[in-house]
Amino acid sequence: MGTVKTLFLGLALTAIAGCGNSTLDDVEDAKDKICACKDSACAVKVKKESKGLRAKVKELTNEDKLKAMKFGKQAAACMAKL
């Protein structure tokens, strides 16, 4: 029974640790803001406000960089619609 408890504790701690990536959260937030824009001026403003994120993304793990790229592609698609 102790092994099962240890396994669940380990999984819980791993899940909590994985949820704390503020840079990735910031990239996703910028994507959401761009996709919520009703005109290109809004999207350009959000893009300018999030300009510093590119340097922070370089510090992410490869897995998180791929996620950030996915968010970037989604934001670009939203901008193209405007």
C-alpha positions in Angstrom: 0.0 0.0 0.0 2.9 2.4 0.7 4.1 2.0 -2.9 0.7 3.1 -4.3 0.7 6.1 -2.1 4.2 7.0 -3.2 3.2 6.6 -6.8 0.2 8.9 -6.5 2.2 11.5 -4.6 4.8 11.4 -7.3 2.2 11.9 -10.0 0.5 14.7 -8.2 3.8 16.6 -7.7 4.7 16.1 -11.3 1.3 17.5 -12.4 1.7 20.5 -10.1 5.2 21.2 -11.3 4.1 21.0 -15.0 1.5 23.7 -14.4 3.8 26.4 -13.4 5.3 27.6 -16.7 4.4 31.3 -16.7 6.2 32.0 -20.1 4.1 29.4 -21.9 1.0 30.8 -20.1 1.9 34.3 -21.3 2.3 33.1 -24.9 -1.1 31.4 -24.7 -2.6 34.5 -23.2 -1.2 36.7 -26.0 -2.7 34.2 -28.5 -6.0 34.4 -26.9 -6.0 38.2 -26.8 -5.0 38.4 -30.5 -7.8 35.9 -31.4 -10.3 38.0 -29.4 -9.5 41.1 -31.4 -12.1 42.6 -33.7 -9.6 44.5 -35.9 -6.0 44.5 -36.9 -5.1 47.5 -34.8 -6.0 45.6 -31.7 -3.9 42.5 -32.8 -0.9 44.7 -33.6 -1.2 46.4 -30.2 -1.2 43.0 -28.4 1.7 41.8 -30.6 3.7 44.9 -29.5 2.8 44.3 -25.9 4.1 40.8 -26.0 7.3 41.5 -27.9 9.5 40.4 -25.0 8.1 36.9 -25.0 10.3 35.8 -27.9 13.4 36.0 -25.7 11.7 34.1 -22.9 10.5 31.3 -25.3 14.2 30.6 -26.2 14.7 29.6 -22.5 11.9 27.0 -22.6 12.3 23.2 -23.0 12.0 21.9 -26.5 8.6 20.4 -25.6 7.3 23.8 -24.4 8.9 25.6 -27.4 6.7 23.4 -29.6 3.7 24.4 -27.6 4.6 28.0 -27.9 5.1 27.6 -31.7 1.6 26.1 -31.9 0.1 29.1 -30.1 2.1 31.4 -32.4 0.7 29.7 -35.5 -2.8 30.0 -34.0 -2.3 33.7 -33.3 -1.0 34.2 -36.9 -4.1 32.5 -38.3 -6.3 34.8 -36.2 -4.4 37.9 -37.4 -4.7 36.7 -41.0 -8.5 36.7 -40.6 -8.5 40.3 -39.6 
